[in-house]
């Protein structure tokens, strides 16, 4: 029974990992095609663009790291649930062998 709860939690963690990865992939960046509004003030515009893109890159990298960590943790939880089930079965078998 506890293994089912662990597996459900592992699924939640895995889903969170997927969501974080999607957010990291969808992080906006300024590229050449969307710089037109800043064309009138190039120095200020380029400084803003560089800073914005640096923040976007940092967020995207952090989201990738967090997504990977959550994915690994979800896999670890699934293995823990499998170990729990195996231990429970072994325990029941050992108890049945000791009974006459």
N, CA, C and O atoms as a printed pandas DataFrame, in Angstrom:
     atom_number atom_name residue_name chain_id  residue_number  x_coord  y_coord  z_coord
0              1         N          UNK        A               1    0.816   -1.195    0.000
1              2        CA          UNK        A               1    0.000    0.000    0.000
2              3         C          UNK        A               1    0.864    1.266    0.000
3              4         O          UNK        A               1    0.600    2.198   -0.759
4              5         N          UNK        A               2    1.889    1.297    0.846
5              6        CA          UNK        A               2    2.763    2.474    0.892
6              7         C          UNK        A               2    3.499    2.663   -0.426
7              8         O          UNK        A               2    3.796    3.792   -0.815
8              9         N          UNK        A               3    3.792    1.576   -1.109
9             10        CA          UNK        A               3    4.495    1.671   -2.392
10            11         C          UNK        A               3    3.659    2.440   -3.411
11            12         O          UNK        A               3    4.212    3.156   -4.246
12            13         N          UNK        A               4    2.342    2.301   -3.354
13            14        CA          UNK        A               4    1.476    3.042   -4.281
14            15         C          UNK        A               4    1.584    4.546   -4.051
15            16         O          UNK        A               4    1.624    5.327   -5.002
16            17         N          UNK        A               5    1.631    4.946   -2.773
17            18        CA          UNK        A               5    1.773    6.365   -2.458
18            19         C          UNK        A               5    3.130    6.882   -2.930
19            20         O          UNK        A               5    3.234    7.996   -3.444
20            21         N          UNK        A               6    4.164    6.069   -2.753
21            22        CA          UNK        A               6    5.501    6.468   -3.193
22            23         C          UNK        A               6    5.521    6.616   -4.713
23            24         O          UNK        A               6    6.109    7.562   -5.239
24            25         N          UNK        A               7    4.884    5.687   -5.411
25            26        CA          UNK        A               7    4.849    5.769   -6.879
26            27         C          UNK        A               7    4.053    6.986   -7.356
27            28         O          UNK        A               7    4.437    7.638   -8.327
28            29         N          UNK        A               8    2.943    7.293   -6.673
29            30        CA          UNK        A               8    2.169    8.480   -7.039
30            31         C          UNK        A               8    3.001    9.740   -6.832
31            32         O          UNK        A               8    2.982   10.650   -7.661
32            33         N          UNK        A               9    3.728    9.784   -5.726
33            34        CA          UNK        A               9    4.581   10.939   -5.460
34            35         C          UNK        A               9    5.693   11.032   -6.505
35            36         O          UNK        A               9    6.047   12.123   -6.952
36            37         N          UNK        A              10    6.238    9.881   -6.888
37            38        CA          UNK        A              10    7.269    9.856   -7.933
38            39         C          UNK        A              10    6.707   10.400   -9.242
39            40         O          UNK        A              10    7.397   11.115   -9.968
40            41         N          UNK        A              11    5.456   10.061   -9.541
41            42        CA          UNK        A              11    4.817   10.598  -10.738
42            43         C          UNK        A              11    4.648   12.107  -10.667
43            44         O          UNK        A              11    4.821   12.808  -11.664
44            45         N          UNK        A              12    4.310   12.603   -9.481
45            46        CA          UNK        A              12    4.186   14.044   -9.290
46            47         C          UNK        A              12    5.529   14.733   -9.481
47            48         O          UNK        A              12    5.618   15.777  -10.127
48            49         N          UNK        A              13    6.570   14.137   -8.915
49            50        CA          UNK        A              13    7.914   14.702   -9.061
50            51         C          UNK        A              13    8.334   14.685  -10.531
51            52         O          UNK        A              13    8.904   15.656  -11.029
52            53         N          UNK        A              14    8.054   13.583  -11.221
53            54        CA          UNK        A              14    8.380   13.501  -12.645
54            55         C          UNK        A              14    7.616   14.528  -13.468
55            56         O          UNK        A              14    8.166   15.131  -14.389
56            57         N          UNK        A              15    6.348   14.721  -13.131
57            58        CA          UNK        A              15    5.560   15.744  -13.822
58            59         C          UNK        A              15    6.094   17.143  -13.575
59            60         O          UNK        A              15    6.096   17.986  -14.472
60            61         N          UNK        A              16    6.547   17.382  -12.354
61            62        CA          UNK        A              16    7.159   18.676  -12.044
62            63         C          UNK        A              16    8.431   18.872  -12.856
63            64         O          UNK        A              16    8.705   19.968  -13.344
64            65         N          UNK        A              17    9.203   17.803  -12.994
65            66        CA          UNK        A              17   10.434   17.885  -13.796
66            67         C          UNK        A              17   10.110   18.270  -15.234
67            68         O          UNK        A              17   10.790   19.109  -15.826
68            69         N          UNK        A              18    9.076   17.658  -15.793
69            70        CA          UNK        A              18    8.685   17.982  -17.171
70            71         C          UNK        A              18    8.234   19.436  -17.290
71            72         O          UNK        A              18    8.572   20.124  -18.253
72            73         N          UNK        A              19    7.466   19.895  -16.299
73            74        CA          UNK        A              19    6.999   21.281  -16.312
74            75         C          UNK        A              19    8.139   22.279  -16.218
75            76         O          UNK        A              19    8.152   23.287  -16.925
76            77         N          UNK        A              20    9.090   22.000  -15.350
77            78        CA          UNK        A              20   10.237   22.897  -15.204
78            79         C          UNK        A              20   11.063   22.919  -16.487
79            80         O          UNK        A              20   11.532   23.975  -16.912
80            81         N          UNK        A              21   11.237   21.764  -17.093
81            82        CA          UNK        A              21   11.991   21.720  -18.359
82            83         C          UNK        A              21   11.282   22.518  -19.456
83            84         O          UNK        A              21   11.928   23.221  -20.232
84            85         N          UNK        A              22    9.943   22.406  -19.516
85            86        CA          UNK        A              22    9.196   23.172  -20.527
86            87         C          UNK        A              22    9.350   24.674  -20.291
87            88         O          UNK        A              22    9.492   25.448  -21.238
88            89         N          UNK        A              23    9.320   25.081  -19.015
89            90        CA          UNK        A              23    9.507   26.501  -18.715
90            91         C          UNK        A              23   10.895   26.968  -19.130
91            92         O          UNK        A              23   11.058   28.063  -19.669
92            93         N          UNK        A              24   11.889   26.132  -18.875
93            94        CA          UNK        A              24   13.247   26.488  -19.291
94            95         C          UNK        A              24   13.368   26.602  -20.798
95            96         O          UNK        A              24   14.056   27.487  -21.306
96            97         N          UNK        A              25   12.702   25.707  -21.512
97            98        CA          UNK        A              25   12.746   25.744  -22.980
98            99         C          UNK        A              25   12.001   26.950  -23.545
99           100         O          UNK        A              25   12.328   27.439  -24.627
100          101         N          UNK        A              26   10.999   27.427  -22.807
101          102        CA          UNK        A              26   10.177   28.539  -23.287
102          103         C          UNK        A              26   10.686   29.896  -22.804
103          104         O          UNK        A              26   10.007   30.907  -22.983
104          105         N          UNK        A              27   11.858   29.932  -22.201
105          106        CA          UNK        A              27   12.400   31.190  -21.704
106          107         C          UNK        A              27   12.623   32.152  -22.872
107          108         O          UNK        A              27   13.291   31.807  -23.846
108          109         N          UNK        A              28   12.062   33.357  -22.769
109          110        CA          UNK        A              28   12.188   34.295  -23.895
110          111         C          UNK        A              28   13.597   34.890  -24.000
111          112         O          UNK        A              28   14.291   35.055  -22.996
112          113         N          UNK        A              29   13.993   35.200  -25.194
113          114        CA          UNK        A              29   15.273   35.874  -25.472
114          115         C          UNK        A              29   15.029   36.918  -26.558
115          116         O          UNK        A              29   14.185   36.742  -27.436
116          117         N          UNK        A              30   15.779   37.995  -26.477
117          118        CA          UNK        A              30   15.747   38.976  -27.556
118          119         C          UNK        A              30   16.693   38.515  -28.648
119          120         O          UNK        A              30   17.863   38.230  -28.394
120          121         N          UNK        A              31   16.177   38.445  -29.859
121          122        CA          UNK        A              31   16.976   38.104  -31.035
122          123         C          UNK        A              31   16.884   39.278  -32.006
123          124         O          UNK        A              31   16.236   40.282  -31.710
124          125         N          UNK        A              32   17.510   39.157  -33.130
125          126        CA          UNK        A              32   17.525   40.251  -34.096
126          127         C          UNK        A              32   16.154   40.706  -34.545
127          128         O          UNK        A              32   15.933   41.905  -34.718
128          129         N          UNK        A              33   15.219   39.775  -34.739
129          130        CA          UNK        A              33   13.904   40.120  -35.286
130          131         C          UNK        A              33   13.041   40.898  -34.307
131          132         O          UNK        A              33   12.109   41.581  -34.733
132          133         N          UNK        A              34   13.320   40.818  -32.997
133          134        CA          UNK        A              34   12.454   41.532  -32.051
134          135         C          UNK        A              34   13.173   42.692  -31.376
135          136         O          UNK        A              34   12.784   43.108  -30.284
136          137         N          UNK        A              35   14.222   43.220  -32.014
137          138        CA          UNK        A              35   14.932   44.382  -31.480
138          139         C          UNK        A              35   14.462   45.696  -32.090
139          140         O          UNK        A              35   14.961   46.756  -31.711
140          141         N          UNK        A              36   13.528   45.655  -33.010
141          142        CA          UNK        A              36   13.075   46.866  -33.701
142          143         C          UNK        A              36   12.622   47.977  -32.754
143          144         O          UNK        A              36   12.956   49.133  -33.014
144          145         N          UNK        A              37   11.888   47.709  -31.681
145          146        CA          UNK        A              37   11.485   48.800  -30.792
146          147         C          UNK        A              37   12.669   49.492  -30.117
147          148         O          UNK        A              37   12.541   50.635  -29.679
148          149         N          UNK        A              38   13.805   48.828  -30.025
149          150        CA          UNK        A              38   14.959   49.412  -29.355
150          151         C          UNK        A              38   15.945   50.041  -30.332
151          152         O          UNK        A              38   17.013   50.493  -29.916
152          153         N          UNK        A              39   15.617   50.082  -31.608
153          154        CA          UNK        A              39   16.557   50.555  -32.628
154          155         C          UNK        A              39   16.891   52.034  -32.482
155          156         O          UNK        A              39   17.976   52.452  -32.889
156          157         N          UNK        A              40   16.013   52.827  -31.924
157          158        CA          UNK        A              40   16.254   54.261  -31.792
158          159         C          UNK        A              40   17.276   54.614  -30.733
159          160         O          UNK        A              40   17.881   55.683  -30.802
160          161         N          UNK        A              41   17.484   53.755  -29.764
161          162        CA          UNK        A              41   18.442   54.031  -28.693
162          163         C          UNK        A              41   19.393   52.841  -28.559
163          164         O          UNK        A              41   19.224   52.013  -27.664
164          165         N          UNK        A              42   20.379   52.750  -29.430
165          166        CA          UNK        A              42   21.184   51.532  -29.522
166          167         C          UNK        A              42   21.988   51.186  -28.273
167          168         O          UNK        A              42   22.026   50.015  -27.894
168          169         N          UNK        A              43   22.625   52.139  -27.625
169          170        CA          UNK        A              43   23.471   51.803  -26.470
170          171         C          UNK        A              43   22.612   51.300  -25.320
171          172         O          UNK        A              43   22.900   50.256  -24.735
172          173         N          UNK        A              44   21.567   52.036  -24.998
173          174        CA          UNK        A              44   20.673   51.609  -23.919
174          175         C          UNK        A              44   19.983   50.315  -24.301
175          176         O          UNK        A              44   19.839   49.408  -23.481
176          177         N          UNK        A              45   19.560   50.237  -25.552
177          178        CA          UNK        A              45   18.876   49.031  -26.011
178          179         C          UNK        A              45   19.757   47.804  -25.941
179          180         O          UNK        A              45   19.315   46.751  -25.481
180          181         N          UNK        A              46   20.992   47.919  -26.388
181          182        CA          UNK        A              46   21.900   46.772  -26.352
182          183         C          UNK        A              46   22.242   46.360  -24.927
183          184         O          UNK        A              46   22.374   45.170  -24.639
184          185         N          UNK        A              47   22.385   47.333  -24.036
185          186        CA          UNK        A              47   22.643   47.012  -22.626
186          187         C          UNK        A              47   21.459   46.258  -22.040
187          188         O          UNK        A              47   21.632   45.262  -21.337
188          189         N          UNK        A              48   20.260   46.737  -22.333
189          190        CA          UNK        A              48   19.066   46.055  -21.841
190          191         C          UNK        A              48   18.970   44.646  -22.409
191          192         O          UNK        A              48   18.690   43.692  -21.684
192          193         N          UNK        A              49   19.203   44.525  -23.718
193          194        CA          UNK        A              49   19.103   43.220  -24.375
194          195         C          UNK        A              49   20.110   42.253  -23.782
195          196         O          UNK        A              49   19.778   41.103  -23.493
196          197         N          UNK        A              50   21.336   42.712  -23.601
197          198        CA          UNK        A              50   22.369   41.835  -23.029
198          199         C          UNK        A              50   21.978   41.384  -21.621
199          200         O          UNK        A              50   22.098   40.207  -21.281
200          201         N          UNK        A              51   21.513   42.324  -20.816
201          202        CA          UNK        A              51   21.126   41.975  -19.442
202          203         C          UNK        A              51   19.927   41.031  -19.436
203          204         O          UNK        A              51   19.909   40.052  -18.690
204          205         N          UNK        A              52   18.938   41.321  -20.255
205          206        CA          UNK        A              52   17.753   40.468  -20.326
206          207         C          UNK        A              52   18.128   39.060  -20.776
207          208         O          UNK        A              52   17.668   38.079  -20.193
208          209         N          UNK        A              53   18.960   38.957  -21.808
209          210        CA          UNK        A              53   19.372   37.643  -22.301
210          211         C          UNK        A              53   20.224   36.902  -21.279
211          212         O          UNK        A              53   20.139   35.678  -21.185
212          213         N          UNK        A              54   21.047   37.622  -20.509
213          214        CA          UNK        A              54   21.844   36.972  -19.460
214          215         C          UNK        A              54   20.931   36.372  -18.394
215          216         O          UNK        A              54   21.156   35.254  -17.930
216          217         N          UNK        A              55   19.902   37.123  -18.010
217          218        CA          UNK        A              55   18.939   36.607  -17.026
218          219         C          UNK        A              55   18.184   35.416  -17.612
219          220         O          UNK        A              55   17.972   34.418  -16.922
220          221         N          UNK        A              56   17.785   35.510  -18.858
221          222        CA          UNK        A              56   17.075   34.405  -19.512
222          223         C          UNK        A              56   17.938   33.154  -19.588
223          224         O          UNK        A              56   17.460   32.046  -19.343
224          225         N          UNK        A              57   19.214   33.334  -19.929
225          226        CA          UNK        A              57   20.122   32.187  -19.997
226          227         C          UNK        A              57   20.311   31.552  -18.630
227          228         O          UNK        A              57   20.329   30.328  -18.503
228          229         N          UNK        A              58   20.453   32.395  -17.601
229          230        CA          UNK        A              58   20.608   31.875  -16.239
230          231         C          UNK        A              58   19.371   31.091  -15.828
231          232         O          UNK        A              58   19.483   30.003  -15.263
232          233         N          UNK        A              59   18.191   31.637  -16.110
233          234        CA          UNK        A              59   16.955   30.940  -15.766
234          235         C          UNK        A              59   16.843   29.627  -16.525
235          236         O          UNK        A              59   16.479   28.602  -15.948
236          237         N          UNK        A              60   17.150   29.652  -17.804
237          238        CA          UNK        A              60   17.053   28.440  -18.608
238          239         C          UNK        A              60   18.011   27.365  -18.094
239          240         O          UNK        A              60   17.641   26.195  -17.999
240          241         N          UNK        A              61   19.236   27.761  -17.763
241          242        CA          UNK        A              61   20.203   26.801  -17.216
242          243         C          UNK        A              61   19.745   26.253  -15.870
243          244         O          UNK        A              61   19.848   25.053  -15.617
244          245         N          UNK        A              62   19.237   27.136  -15.003
245          246        CA          UNK        A              62   18.757   26.697  -13.688
246          247         C          UNK        A              62   17.562   25.759  -13.833
247          248         O          UNK        A              62   17.452   24.771  -13.106
248          249         N          UNK        A              63   16.674   26.066  -14.764
249          250        CA          UNK        A              63   15.519   25.194  -14.992
250          251         C          UNK        A              63   15.970   23.827  -15.485
251          252         O          UNK        A              63   15.390   22.809  -15.106
252          253         N          UNK        A              64   16.988   23.796  -16.318
253          254        CA          UNK        A              64   17.519   22.517  -16.784
254          255         C          UNK        A              64   18.103   21.697  -15.649
255          256         O          UNK        A              64   17.874   20.491  -15.564
256          257         N          UNK        A              65   18.858   22.354  -14.777
257          258        CA          UNK        A              65   19.454   21.658  -13.632
258          259         C          UNK        A              65   18.367   21.138  -12.701
259          260         O          UNK        A              65   18.413   19.987  -12.266
260          261         N          UNK        A              66   17.380   21.992  -12.393
261          262        CA          UNK        A              66   16.292   21.577  -11.507
262          263         C          UNK        A              66   15.468   20.465  -12.137
263          264         O          UNK        A              66   15.092   19.511  -11.455
264          265         N          UNK        A              67   15.187   20.574  -13.421
265          266        CA          UNK        A              67   14.427   19.527  -14.108
266          267         C          UNK        A              67   15.148   18.190  -14.066
267          268         O          UNK        A              67   14.529   17.152  -13.830
268          269         N          UNK        A              68   16.462   18.216  -14.297
269          270        CA          UNK        A              68   17.243   16.975  -14.236
270          271         C          UNK        A              68   17.236   16.385  -12.831
271          272         O          UNK        A              68   17.103   15.173  -12.660
272          273         N          UNK        A              69   17.381   17.256  -11.818
273          274        CA          UNK        A              69   17.382   16.774  -10.432
274          275         C          UNK        A              69   16.035   16.155  -10.068
275          276         O          UNK        A              69   15.985   15.097   -9.440
276          277         N          UNK        A              70   14.952   16.808  -10.456
277          278        CA          UNK        A              70   13.625   16.260  -10.167
278          279         C          UNK        A              70   13.406   14.939  -10.895
279          280         O          UNK        A              70   12.814   14.013  -10.340
280          281         N          UNK        A              71   13.874   14.851  -12.121
281          282        CA          UNK        A              71   13.727   13.605  -12.887
282          283         C          UNK        A              71   14.480   12.464  -12.193
283          284         O          UNK        A              71   13.947   11.364  -12.041
284          285         N          UNK        A              72   15.714   12.731  -11.777
285          286        CA          UNK        A              72   16.493   11.695  -11.072
286          287         C          UNK        A              72   15.831   11.319   -9.749
287          288         O          UNK        A              72   15.790   10.144   -9.384
288          289         N          UNK        A              73   15.314   12.315   -9.033
289          290        CA          UNK        A              73   14.643   12.019   -7.766
290          291         C          UNK        A              73   13.398   11.174   -7.986
291          292         O          UNK        A              73   13.115   10.273   -7.195
292          293         N          UNK        A              74   12.652   11.452   -9.048
293          294        CA          UNK        A              74   11.479   10.640   -9.365
294          295         C          UNK        A              74   11.857    9.198   -9.646
295          296         O          UNK        A              74   11.184    8.273   -9.190
296          297         N          UNK        A              75   12.938    9.005  -10.399
297          298        CA          UNK        A              75   13.406    7.641  -10.675
298          299         C          UNK        A              75   13.855    6.946   -9.394
299          300         O          UNK        A              75   13.611    5.753   -9.214
300          301         N          UNK        A              76   14.506    7.686   -8.510
301          302        CA          UNK        A              76   14.944    7.117   -7.230
302          303         C          UNK        A              76   13.745    6.692   -6.394
303          304         O          UNK        A              76   13.779    5.649   -5.741
304          305         N          UNK        A              77   12.686    7.495   -6.411
305          306        CA          UNK        A              77   11.482    7.139   -5.659
306          307         C          UNK        A              77   10.828    5.880   -6.215
307          308         O          UNK        A              77   10.326    5.056   -5.449
308          309         N          UNK        A              78   10.826    5.721   -7.523
309          310        CA          UNK        A              78   10.266    4.503   -8.120
310          311         C          UNK        A              78   11.076    3.293   -7.683
311          312         O          UNK        A              78   10.508    2.260   -7.329
312          313         N          UNK        A              79   12.400    3.412   -7.704
313          314        CA          UNK        A              79   13.243    2.294   -7.246
314          315         C          UNK        A              79   13.014    2.012   -5.763
315          316         O          UNK        A              79   13.017    0.854   -5.347
316          317         N          UNK        A              80   12.816    3.059   -4.967
317          318        CA          UNK        A              80   12.541    2.866   -3.541
318          319         C          UNK        A              80   11.224    2.119   -3.349
319          320         O          UNK        A              80   11.130    1.244   -2.488
320          321         N          UNK        A              81   10.215    2.452   -4.135
321          322        CA          UNK        A              81    8.936    1.743   -4.046
322          323         C          UNK        A              81    9.105    0.284   -4.436
323          324         O          UNK        A              81    8.531   -0.600   -3.800
324          325         N          UNK        A              82    9.888    0.024   -5.477
325          326        CA          UNK        A              82   10.151   -1.362   -5.883
326          327         C          UNK        A              82   10.869   -2.131   -4.774
327          328         O          UNK        A              82   10.547   -3.288   -4.504
328          329         N          UNK        A              83   11.838   -1.484   -4.138
329          330        CA          UNK        A              83   12.554   -2.125   -3.026
330          331         C          UNK        A              83   11.619   -2.395   -1.852
331          332         O          UNK        A              83   11.716   -3.431   -1.195
332          333         N          UNK        A              84   10.717   -1.457   -1.599
333          334        CA          UNK        A              84    9.759   -1.629   -0.511
334          335         C          UNK        A              84    8.867   -2.842   -0.775
335          336         O          UNK        A              84    8.625   -3.645    0.125
336          337         N          UNK        A              85    8.383   -2.972   -2.004
337          338        CA          UNK        A              85    7.528   -4.110   -2.367
338          339         C          UNK        A              85    8.305   -5.413   -2.251
339          340         O          UNK        A              85    7.787   -6.397   -1.724
340          341         N          UNK        A              86    9.548   -5.431   -2.739
341          342        CA          UNK        A              86   10.367   -6.645   -2.662
342          343         C          UNK        A              86   10.637   -7.032   -1.212
343          344         O          UNK        A              86   10.593   -8.214   -0.869
344          345         N          UNK        A              87   10.915   -6.060   -0.366
345          346        CA          UNK        A              87   11.166   -6.346    1.047
346          347         C          UNK        A              87    9.905   -6.864    1.730
347          348         O          UNK        A              87    9.970   -7.762    2.568
348          349         N          UNK        A              88    8.765   -6.298    1.370
349          350        CA          UNK        A              88    7.508   -6.749    1.957
350          351         C          UNK        A              88    7.200   -8.191    1.550
351          352         O          UNK        A              88    6.756   -8.989    2.376
352          353         N          UNK        A              89    7.434   -8.523    0.287
353          354        CA          UNK        A              89    7.209   -9.898   -0.176
354          355         C          UNK        A              89    8.163  -10.868    0.510
355          356         O          UNK        A              89    7.756  -11.955    0.919
356          357         N          UNK        A              90    9.418  -10.484    0.636
357          358        CA          UNK        A              90   10.399  -11.349    1.300
358          359         C          UNK        A              90   10.045  -11.541    2.766
359          360         O          UNK        A              90   10.216  -12.630    3.314
360          361         N          UNK        A              91    9.558  -10.500    3.390
361          362        CA          UNK        A              91    9.163  -10.590    4.796
362          363         C          UNK        A              91    7.973  -11.531    4.967
363          364         O          UNK        A              91    7.951  -12.346    5.889
364          365         N          UNK        A              92    6.994  -11.420    4.087
365          366        CA          UNK        A              92    5.830  -12.314    4.164
366          367         C          UNK        A              92    6.238  -13.762    3.922
367          368         O          UNK        A              92    5.743  -14.670    4.591
368          369         N          UNK        A              93    7.140  -13.980    2.967
369          370        CA          UNK        A              93    7.607  -15.341    2.682
370          371         C          UNK        A              93    8.370  -15.908    3.869
371          372         O          UNK        A              93    8.224  -17.087    4.194
372          373         N          UNK        A              94    9.178  -15.088    4.516
373          374        CA          UNK        A              94    9.941  -15.552    5.682
374          375         C          UNK        A              94    9.010  -15.893    6.838
375          376         O          UNK        A              94    9.234  -16.870    7.552
376          377         N          UNK        A              95    7.979  -15.098    7.020
377          378        CA          UNK        A              95    7.018  -15.368    8.098
378          379         C          UNK        A              95    6.272  -16.666    7.818
379          380         O          UNK        A              95    6.055  -17.464    8.729
380          381         N          UNK        A              96    5.878  -16.883    6.568
381          382        CA          UNK        A              96    5.155  -18.111    6.224
382          383         C          UNK        A              96    6.032  -19.343    6.391
383          384         O          UNK        A              96    5.522  -20.411    6.728
384          385         N          UNK        A              97    7.319  -19.228    6.168
385          386        CA          UNK        A              97    8.226  -20.368    6.323
386          387         C          UNK        A              97    8.443  -20.722    7.789
387          388         O          UNK        A              97    8.736  -21.874    8.109
388          389         N          UNK        A              98    8.304  -19.758    8.674
389          390        CA          UNK        A              98    8.522  -20.038   10.097
390          391         C          UNK        A              98    7.287  -20.628   10.761
391          392         O          UNK        A              98    7.384  -21.204   11.845
392          393         N          UNK        A              99    6.150  -20.493   10.138
393          394        CA          UNK        A              99    4.916  -21.046   10.721
394          395         C          UNK        A              99    4.801  -22.521   10.352
395          396         O          UNK        A              99    5.099  -22.912    9.224
396          397         N          UNK        A             100    4.376  -23.317   11.290
397          398        CA          UNK        A             100    4.234  -24.756   11.014
398          399         C          UNK        A             100    3.035  -25.074   10.156
399          400         O          UNK        A             100    2.791  -26.239    9.844
